[in-house]
Amino acid sequence: MAKILVVYTSLTGSTEMMAEAIIDHMEQGGHDVTMKTFDFDPIEAEEMKNFDGIMIGSYSWDDDIPFEVDSFHDDMDEVNLTGKLVGVFGSCDSYYDIYGPALDTMATKAEQQGAKIYEEKLKIELEPDDKDIEHCKNFADGFLEELGK
């Protein structure tokens, strides 16, 4: 079974709901999942090398990454992620001109460091409903399938 890191930040609880759905679904499938939050769990970008797959969750607002993710994003410059699969997910707000820029920024950084980016960037409008939670589970399944190839 795969060893997965899920690291996220959540302002309103929406991205946390997504992360919990993804983690629960993966654990039910027997995968070894480590959860960390940018807010409360010290995480070094270098730790990503210890996992088969990495999922990064973040809320997005305006046109930048949240301050909780900023230093991790900068630290990623020092990490070779060649051979790692990275997926991004988070709650977004269509009120802003750019939809989900933090997810795009994190995916771009991981790709620059050699990671393969899971093709779907899971962007949910504000708080996830039951249909969105099912989408999170399908996102997790697709990520795991891609990881197993």
N, C-alpha and C positions, 0 to 999 in steps of 0.2 A: 504494500500500500504506500501511497505517496505521503511525503512529509511536506506539509503546507504551512506557510506563514500568512496570517491574515492580520494586517495592521491598518488601523483606521482612526479617523477623528470624526466627531459628530457634534454639531452645534445644537441642533434641536432634538436629536434622538432618531432622526430618520435614517441616517447612514448607519447608526448603531443597529437599528431594526434589520437593515439589509445584511449587515455583517453577521448578526446572530442567526438569521435564516440560512446564510451560506455556510457558516461554521457547523450548525446543527445538522444540516443536510450532509455535509462531508463526513462528519463524525459518525453519523448513522450508516454511512457507507464503509466504515472501518478505517478511514484515513486518520493519520496523526496530524492534528491541527493545533498550531500554536497561535493564540490570539494576543495581540498587543494593541494598546491604544496610544496614539501620539500624545494624548493628554496626560495619562497617568503611568504608563509603563515605559521605563527607559528603554529605548531601542537605538541601537547603532546600525547604520546602514550596512556595515560589514557583516552583520548577522545574517543578511539575506543569502549569503553564500552557503549557509548550513541547511538550506531547504531546497526541495525539488521544484516547488512552485511558490510564487508570492502573489498575494492579492493585496492591493492597496485601495483603501476606501477613504473618500473625502467628500465633504460637502463643497459646493462651489457657490461663490457669490462674486459679483462684479467680474473682474478680469484677471484675478490672481489666485495663487494658492493660499490657503489659510495659514495664519502665522504658526499654528501648531505643527505644520508640516515643513515649514521653511528650512530649518536647519538640517532635517533629514534629507530633504531635496538637495541641499548643497553638499552634504556628506556623500551622496550617491556618486559624486564626481570621482571618488577614490575607490569605487568598487567595480570589479570586473564581473558582469552578470552574464557572460557568454554561456549559453546552454540553459539558462533559466527561463521559465515561462512566467510572465507577469500579466496579471489581469487587473483592471481598475474598475471601480464601482463607486457610486455615490448618489446622493440626492442633489438635485439641481433646481434652478428656478428660471423659468422662461421669461420672467420679468426683465432679466438682464440681456444685453445685446449679444453676449456669447453664452451659449448653453453648455455648462459643465466644463469650464476652462481648466479647473484644477486637475481633472481626470486626464485631459489631453496633455497638460504640462508634465504630469507624473509619468505617463506612458512614453512621452518623448524622451524624458531623461533616462528611463530604464532602457529604452531602445538604443540611445546613444552609448550606453554602457555595455551593449552587446546582448541584452535580453531579447527574447522573442516575445512580442506582445500578443496576448490573446485577442483575436480579431474583434470581438464585441466589447465595446466600452459600455458598461451597464449604467445608464443614466436614467434615474427615476425622478419624475416631477414631484418635488416637495416630499410629503409623507407617503410611504408605500401603502397601498391597499392590498387586499388578499391576492388579487391578480398579479400585482408587482412582486409580492413575496414568492409566488409560484415562479415568476420570471427569475428571481434570485436563485432558486433551486435549479432551474434549467441552466442558468448561467454557470453555476457550480458544476453541474454535470458536463457541460460542454468544455469547461476548463480542464476538468479531470480527464476527459476523453483525449483532449489535445495533449495533455501532459503524458499520457500513456503511449502516444504514437512514437 
